[in-house]
Amino acid sequence: MSKDMVSINGIKLTAKWFAYDGCHKIYTLENEEEKAEAESYDYKVYPISQIRQCYKHSCPLRFIDSWNLENEYIPQFSTDRSIRWGYDPKYRVAL
């Protein structure tokens, strides 16, 4: 696992970035094309390593999906207790 490796509910994310609308919409971005498209819609793009912190500070309508909508990592209205975030023991950082 690299220091940017994140998993949610046992699913390892392969995305390098995520897009955030500043409120509750969070989408993982798999490639430069998705990143550019998200930026063209005025989403802010962040490194995937910051996704947990962003999710934590989003409004209660928050969710995490893939940009292409093929993967739903955290459905809307999920409780914090139902979410398992990955842990990278190599860097001893809770993600």
ChimeraX attribute file (.defattr): number of C-alpha atoms within 10 A of each C-alpha:
attribute: neighborCount
match mode: 1-to-1
recipient: residues
	/A:1	11
	/A:2	8
	/A:3	14
	/A:4	18
	/A:5	17
	/A:6	25
	/A:7	18
	/A:8	17
	/A:9	12
	/A:10	12
	/A:11	12
	/A:12	13
	/A:13	19
	/A:14	15
	/A:15	18
	/A:16	18
	/A:17	23
	/A:18	27
	/A:19	28
	/A:20	23
	/A:21	15
	/A:22	13
	/A:23	14
	/A:24	18
	/A:25	18
	/A:26	25
	/A:27	27
	/A:28	29
	/A:29	27
	/A:30	17
	/A:31	12
	/A:32	11
	/A:33	10
	/A:34	19
	/A:35	21
	/A:36	14
	/A:37	14
	/A:38	20
	/A:39	14
	/A:40	10
	/A:41	10
	/A:42	12
	/A:43	19
	/A:44	15
	/A:45	19
	/A:46	17
	/A:47	14
	/A:48	21
	/A:49	17
	/A:50	14
	/A:51	20
	/A:52	16
	/A:53	10
	/A:54	18
	/A:55	19
	/A:56	11
	/A:57	12
	/A:58	17
	/A:59	12
	/A:60	14
	/A:61	12
	/A:62	19
	/A:63	19
	/A:64	23
	/A:65	20
	/A:66	19
	/A:67	19
	/A:68	11
	/A:69	10
	/A:70	8
	/A:71	12
	/A:72	14
	/A:73	19
	/A:74	19
	/A:75	12
	/A:76	15
	/A:77	10
	/A:78	13
	/A:79	10
	/A:80	8
	/A:81	6
	/A:82	9
	/A:83	13
	/A:84	13
	/A:85	16
	/A:86	19
	/A:87	17
	/A:88	17
	/A:89	10
	/A:90	9
	/A:91	11
	/A:92	9
	/A:93	10
	/A:94	11
	/A:95	19
